[in-house]
């Protein structure tokens, strides 16, 4: 269960990173 939670947290972080990377070039 702990590993699953960790994986979920990591995936959310990756999604956020992708979002930021997509928004960066527009600045």
PQR file with spaces between the fields and no chain letter, atoms N, CA, C, O and H, PARSE charges and radii, in Angstrom:
ATOM       1  N    UNK     1       0.852   -1.211    0.000 -0.4000 1.5000
ATOM       2  CA   UNK     1       0.000    0.000    0.000 -0.0000 2.0000
ATOM       3  C    UNK     1       0.881    1.252    0.000  0.5500 1.7000
ATOM       4  O    UNK     1       0.593    2.230   -0.690 -0.5500 1.4000
ATOM       5  N    UNK     2       1.957    1.202    0.787 -0.4000 1.5000
ATOM       6  CA   UNK     2       2.851    2.372    0.855 -0.0000 2.0000
ATOM       7  C    UNK     2       3.483    2.627   -0.505  0.5500 1.7000
ATOM       8  O    UNK     2       3.580    3.771   -0.949 -0.5500 1.4000
ATOM       9  H    UNK     2       2.191    0.408    1.347  0.4000 1.0000
ATOM      10  N    UNK     3       3.912    1.555   -1.163 -0.4000 1.5000
ATOM      11  CA   UNK     3       4.558    1.715   -2.476 -0.0000 2.0000
ATOM      12  C    UNK     3       3.572    2.320   -3.471  0.5500 1.7000
ATOM      13  O    UNK     3       3.941    3.175   -4.277 -0.5500 1.4000
ATOM      14  H    UNK     3       3.834    0.625   -0.802  0.4000 1.0000
ATOM      15  N    UNK     4       2.324    1.876   -3.412 -0.4000 1.5000
ATOM      16  CA   UNK     4       1.305    2.401   -4.341 -0.0000 2.0000
ATOM      17  C    UNK     4       1.117    3.898   -4.108  0.5500 1.7000
ATOM      18  O    UNK     4       1.027    4.672   -5.061 -0.5500 1.4000
ATOM      19  H    UNK     4       2.024    1.182   -2.757  0.4000 1.0000
ATOM      20  N    UNK     5       1.058    4.301   -2.842 -0.4000 1.5000
ATOM      21  CA   UNK     5       0.884    5.722   -2.525 -0.0000 2.0000
ATOM      22  C    UNK     5       2.073    6.512   -3.054  0.5500 1.7000
ATOM      23  O    UNK     5       1.907    7.587   -3.629 -0.5500 1.4000
ATOM      24  H    UNK     5       1.132    3.672   -2.068  0.4000 1.0000
ATOM      25  N    UNK     6       3.268    5.977   -2.857 -0.4000 1.5000
ATOM      26  CA   UNK     6       4.480    6.650   -3.337 -0.0000 2.0000
ATOM      27  C    UNK     6       4.425    6.812   -4.853  0.5500 1.7000
ATOM      28  O    UNK     6       4.747    7.875   -5.385 -0.5500 1.4000
ATOM      29  H    UNK     6       3.403    5.104   -2.390  0.4000 1.0000
ATOM      30  N    UNK     7       4.016    5.752   -5.542 -0.4000 1.5000
ATOM      31  CA   UNK     7       3.925    5.800   -7.011 -0.0000 2.0000
ATOM      32  C    UNK     7       2.924    6.865   -7.444  0.5500 1.7000
ATOM      33  O    UNK     7       3.172    7.620   -8.384 -0.5500 1.4000
ATOM      34  H    UNK     7       3.754    4.889   -5.111  0.4000 1.0000
ATOM      35  N    UNK     8       1.785    6.917   -6.742 -0.4000 1.5000
ATOM      36  CA   UNK     8       0.759    7.920   -7.069 -0.0000 2.0000
ATOM      37  C    UNK     8       1.340    9.316   -6.908  0.5500 1.7000
ATOM      38  O    UNK     8       1.139   10.179   -7.763 -0.5500 1.4000
ATOM      39  H    UNK     8       1.584    6.304   -5.978  0.4000 1.0000
ATOM      40  N    UNK     9       2.058    9.538   -5.815 -0.4000 1.5000
ATOM      41  CA   UNK     9       2.637   10.862   -5.561 -0.0000 2.0000
ATOM      42  C    UNK     9       3.643   11.205   -6.650  0.5500 1.7000
ATOM      43  O    UNK     9       3.677   12.336   -7.135 -0.5500 1.4000
ATOM      44  H    UNK     9       2.221    8.837   -5.121  0.4000 1.0000
ATOM      45  N    UNK    10       4.457   10.237   -7.032 -0.4000 1.5000
ATOM      46  CA   UNK    10       5.478   10.471   -8.065 -0.0000 2.0000
ATOM      47  C    UNK    10       4.810   10.801   -9.401  0.5500 1.7000
ATOM      48  O    UNK    10       5.243   11.716  -10.102 -0.5500 1.4000
ATOM      49  H    UNK    10       4.429    9.319   -6.639  0.4000 1.0000
ATOM      50  N    UNK    11       3.768   10.068   -9.750 -0.4000 1.5000
ATOM      51  CA   UNK    11       3.085   10.317  -11.038 -0.0000 2.0000
ATOM      52  C    UNK    11       2.487   11.718  -11.048  0.5500 1.7000
ATOM      53  O    UNK    11       2.536   12.409  -12.066 -0.5500 1.4000
ATOM      54  H    UNK    11       3.416    9.325   -9.180  0.4000 1.0000
ATOM      55  N    UNK    12       1.923   12.139   -9.917 -0.4000 1.5000
ATOM      56  CA   UNK    12       1.347   13.494   -9.844 -0.0000 2.0000
ATOM      57  C    UNK    12       2.452   14.521  -10.043  0.5500 1.7000
ATOM      58  O    UNK    12       2.255   15.519  -10.736 -0.5500 1.4000
ATOM      59  H    UNK    12       1.883   11.578   -9.090  0.4000 1.0000
ATOM      60  N    UNK    13       3.616   14.284   -9.439 -0.4000 1.5000
ATOM      61  CA   UNK    13       4.750   15.211   -9.574 -0.0000 2.0000
ATOM      62  C    UNK    13       5.169   15.307  -11.039  0.5500 1.7000
ATOM      63  O    UNK    13       5.419   16.397  -11.554 -0.5500 1.4000
ATOM      64  H    UNK    13       3.776   13.473   -8.876  0.4000 1.0000
ATOM      65  N    UNK    14       5.243   14.155  -11.701 -0.4000 1.5000
ATOM      66  CA   UNK    14       5.654   14.133  -13.114 -0.0000 2.0000
ATOM      67  C    UNK    14       4.662   14.917  -13.964  0.5500 1.7000
ATOM      68  O    UNK    14       5.051   15.694  -14.835 -0.5500 1.4000
ATOM      69  H    UNK    14       5.041   13.270  -11.283  0.4000 1.0000
ATOM      70  N    UNK    15       3.368   14.703  -13.698 -0.4000 1.5000
ATOM      71  CA   UNK    15       2.342   15.419  -14.478 -0.0000 2.0000
ATOM      72  C    UNK    15       2.499   16.921  -14.282  0.5500 1.7000
ATOM      73  O    UNK    15       2.388   17.690  -15.237 -0.5500 1.4000
ATOM      74  H    UNK    15       3.051   14.072  -12.989  0.4000 1.0000
ATOM      75  N    UNK    16       2.759   17.342  -13.037 -0.4000 1.5000
ATOM      76  CA   UNK    16       2.931   18.773  -12.766 -0.0000 2.0000
ATOM      77  C    UNK    16       4.156   19.292  -13.498  0.5500 1.7000
ATOM      78  O    UNK    16       4.127   20.375  -14.083 -0.5500 1.4000
ATOM      79  H    UNK    16       2.849   16.717  -12.261  0.4000 1.0000
ATOM      80  N    UNK    17       5.236   18.516  -13.465 -0.4000 1.5000
ATOM      81  CA   UNK    17       6.472   18.935  -14.150 -0.0000 2.0000
ATOM      82  C    UNK    17       6.190   19.116  -15.643  0.5500 1.7000
ATOM      83  O    UNK    17       6.631   20.096  -16.243 -0.5500 1.4000
ATOM      84  H    UNK    17       5.260   17.636  -12.989  0.4000 1.0000
ATOM      85  N    UNK    18       5.459   18.179  -16.241 -0.4000 1.5000
ATOM      86  CA   UNK    18       5.135   18.277  -17.680 -0.0000 2.0000
ATOM      87  C    UNK    18       4.322   19.538  -17.938  0.5500 1.7000
ATOM      88  O    UNK    18       4.570   20.260  -18.904 -0.5500 1.4000
ATOM      89  H    UNK    18       5.101   17.383  -15.754  0.4000 1.0000
ATOM      90  N    UNK    19       3.349   19.799  -17.067 -0.4000 1.5000
ATOM      91  CA   UNK    19       2.519   20.995  -17.230 -0.0000 2.0000
ATOM      92  C    UNK    19       3.395   22.246  -17.215  0.5500 1.7000
ATOM      93  O    UNK    19       3.234   23.129  -18.058 -0.5500 1.4000
ATOM      94  H    UNK    19       3.148   19.213  -16.282  0.4000 1.0000
ATOM      95  N    UNK    20       4.312   22.320  -16.267 -0.4000 1.5000
ATOM      96  CA   UNK    20       5.187   23.498  -16.154 -0.0000 2.0000
ATOM      97  C    UNK    20       6.077   23.610  -17.389  0.5500 1.7000
ATOM      98  O    UNK    20       6.280   24.706  -17.912 -0.5500 1.4000
ATOM      99  H    UNK    20       4.442   21.603  -15.583  0.4000 1.0000
ATOM     100  N    UNK    21       6.605   22.487  -17.853 -0.4000 1.5000
ATOM     101  CA   UNK    21       7.483   22.509  -19.032 -0.0000 2.0000
ATOM     102  C    UNK    21       6.711   22.995  -20.255  0.5500 1.7000
ATOM     103  O    UNK    21       7.254   23.721  -21.087 -0.5500 1.4000
ATOM     104  H    UNK    21       6.440   21.597  -17.429  0.4000 1.0000
ATOM     105  N    UNK    22       5.452   22.596  -20.361 -0.4000 1.5000
ATOM     106  CA   UNK    22       4.630   23.018  -21.512 -0.0000 2.0000
ATOM     107  C    UNK    22       4.349   24.517  -21.435  0.5500 1.7000
ATOM     108  O    UNK    22       4.312   25.200  -22.458 -0.5500 1.4000
ATOM     109  H    UNK    22       5.011   22.006  -19.684  0.4000 1.0000
ATOM     110  N    UNK    23       4.151   25.024  -20.217 -0.4000 1.5000
ATOM     111  CA   UNK    23       3.813   26.446  -20.059 -0.0000 2.0000
ATOM     112  C    UNK    23       5.043   27.344  -20.154  0.5500 1.7000
ATOM     113  O    UNK    23       4.921   28.516  -20.508 -0.5500 1.4000
ATOM     114  H    UNK    23       4.181   24.469  -19.385  0.4000 1.0000
ATOM     115  N    UNK    24       6.216   26.817  -19.846 -0.4000 1.5000
ATOM     116  CA   UNK    24       7.432   27.647  -19.819 -0.0000 2.0000
ATOM     117  C    UNK    24       7.743   28.334  -21.144  0.5500 1.7000
ATOM     118  O    UNK    24       7.964   29.545  -21.146 -0.5500 1.4000
ATOM     119  H    UNK    24       6.316   25.865  -19.558  0.4000 1.0000
ATOM     120  N    UNK    25       7.770   27.623  -22.273 -0.4000 1.5000
ATOM     121  CA   UNK    25       8.151   28.249  -23.560 -0.0000 2.0000
ATOM     122  C    UNK    25       7.284   29.444  -23.926  0.5500 1.7000
ATOM     123  O    UNK    25       7.729   30.313  -24.676 -0.5500 1.4000
ATOM     124  H    UNK    25       7.590   26.639  -22.272  0.4000 1.0000
ATOM     125  N    UNK    26       6.054   29.513  -23.412 -0.4000 1.5000
ATOM     126  CA   UNK    26       5.166   30.625  -23.773 -0.0000 2.0000
ATOM     127  C    UNK    26       5.585   31.927  -23.088  0.5500 1.7000
ATOM     128  O    UNK    26       5.230   33.010  -23.552 -0.5500 1.4000
ATOM     129  H    UNK    26       5.693   28.807  -22.802  0.4000 1.0000
ATOM     130  N    UNK    27       6.319   31.831  -22.010 -0.4000 1.5000
ATOM     131  CA   UNK    27       6.707   33.031  -21.260 -0.0000 2.0000
ATOM     132  C    UNK    27       7.727   33.862  -22.022  0.5500 1.7000
ATOM     133  O    UNK    27       8.161   34.906  -21.535 -0.5500 1.4000
ATOM     134  H    UNK    27       6.607   30.951  -21.633  0.4000 1.0000
